Amino acid sequence: MSNDNLDQLIGRLHELFGTEDESPAQQRLMAELARHTHATGSDEQLDPRPLDTLEEMLDEFEGEHPQVSAVLGQVITSLKNMGI
């Protein structure tokens, strides 16, 4: 999966959270994703170990936010397929 597809998945997470007030867990998720990914063409250094944190967060979201969990699962799979 390309970085563009990953960017689309992260955009989908933003859409799923919509206009509701973000919980601390949601804020943490989006901050973690920002630390582990970057916009296409950016020279920003990435955190070298994103999967452990993101997989833990996936467990946290599964019960309360099933759609978010599904998209986050796709993000994790994408990162694994990219060799991250």
Backbone torsions as a table, in degrees:
resi	resn	phi	psi	omega
1	MET	NA	140.7	-176.7
2	SER	-84.5	167.2	175.7
3	ASN	-61.1	-33.3	178.8
4	ASP	-62.3	-42.6	178.6
5	ASN	-65.5	-38.8	177.2
6	LEU	-63.5	-43.0	176.6
7	ASP	-59.8	-38.2	178.6
8	GLN	-65.7	-40.1	178.5
9	LEU	-64.4	-41.6	178.6
10	ILE	-65.8	-38.4	174.5
11	GLY	-60.9	-37.8	178.3
12	ARG	-64.1	-38.0	176.4
13	LEU	-61.6	-42.7	177.2
14	HIS	-59.6	-41.4	178.9
15	GLU	-63.8	-41.4	-178.7
16	LEU	-64.4	-34.9	177.3
17	PHE	-73.5	-25.8	174.2
18	GLY	52.8	-141.5	-175.4
19	THR	-94.6	-1.3	179.5
20	GLU	-65.4	152.0	177.5
21	ASP	-62.9	129.5	-179.2
22	GLU	-72.8	133.4	175.1
23	SER	-75.9	165.1	176.0
24	PRO	-57.1	-35.8	178.7
25	ALA	-65.6	-40.6	178.5
26	GLN	-65.9	-42.3	178.4
27	GLN	-61.5	-41.3	179.3
28	ARG	-64.2	-42.7	179.3
29	LEU	-59.2	-50.1	-177.1
30	MET	-66.2	-35.1	177.0
31	ALA	-66.5	-41.4	178.6
32	GLU	-63.9	-43.6	178.5
33	LEU	-61.4	-40.1	178.7
34	ALA	-63.9	-36.6	179.0
35	ARG	-68.9	-30.1	-172.4
36	HIS	-99.1	-10.8	-179.5
37	THR	-130.9	171.8	177.4
38	HIS	-153.2	162.5	178.1
39	ALA	-66.6	146.2	178.9
40	THR	-54.6	131.6	178.8
41	GLY	89.0	-3.5	-179.0
42	SER	-77.8	148.0	176.6
43	ASP	-96.3	6.9	-176.2
44	GLU	-61.5	138.6	176.2
45	GLN	-74.2	138.3	179.7
46	LEU	-99.1	152.5	172.4
47	ASP	-67.2	128.6	-173.3
48	PRO	-75.6	-11.3	-175.8
49	ARG	-129.8	64.6	-175.8
50	PRO	-76.3	-29.3	-168.8
51	LEU	-65.4	-39.7	179.9
52	ASP	-57.6	-49.3	-179.1
53	THR	-64.7	-46.1	-177.4
54	LEU	-66.3	-36.6	177.6
55	GLU	-66.6	-37.7	174.8
56	GLU	-62.2	-42.4	-179.4
57	MET	-67.5	-33.5	176.9
58	LEU	-58.8	-44.1	177.8
59	ASP	-60.4	-38.8	-179.7
60	GLU	-65.3	-35.4	-173.5
61	PHE	-89.6	-16.3	-170.8
62	GLU	-55.0	-47.4	-176.3
63	GLY	-72.8	-43.2	-172.7
64	GLU	-89.2	-29.0	-175.9
65	HIS	-133.6	73.6	-175.6
66	PRO	-61.3	-35.9	179.3
67	GLN	-68.9	-41.4	177.0
68	VAL	-61.8	-42.2	179.0
69	SER	-60.8	-40.9	179.4
70	ALA	-62.2	-45.3	-179.8
71	VAL	-68.9	-41.7	178.7
72	LEU	-62.0	-37.9	175.7
73	GLY	-60.3	-39.2	177.3
74	GLN	-67.1	-38.0	177.7
75	VAL	-61.9	-46.1	-179.0
76	ILE	-61.7	-45.3	178.7
77	THR	-61.2	-42.2	178.7
78	SER	-60.8	-45.1	179.2
79	LEU	-62.8	-40.4	177.9
80	LYS	-63.9	-42.1	179.5
81	ASN	-65.8	-25.8	178.2
82	MET	-84.5	-3.2	178.7
83	GLY	84.1	19.5	-178.9
84	ILE	-90.1	NA	NA
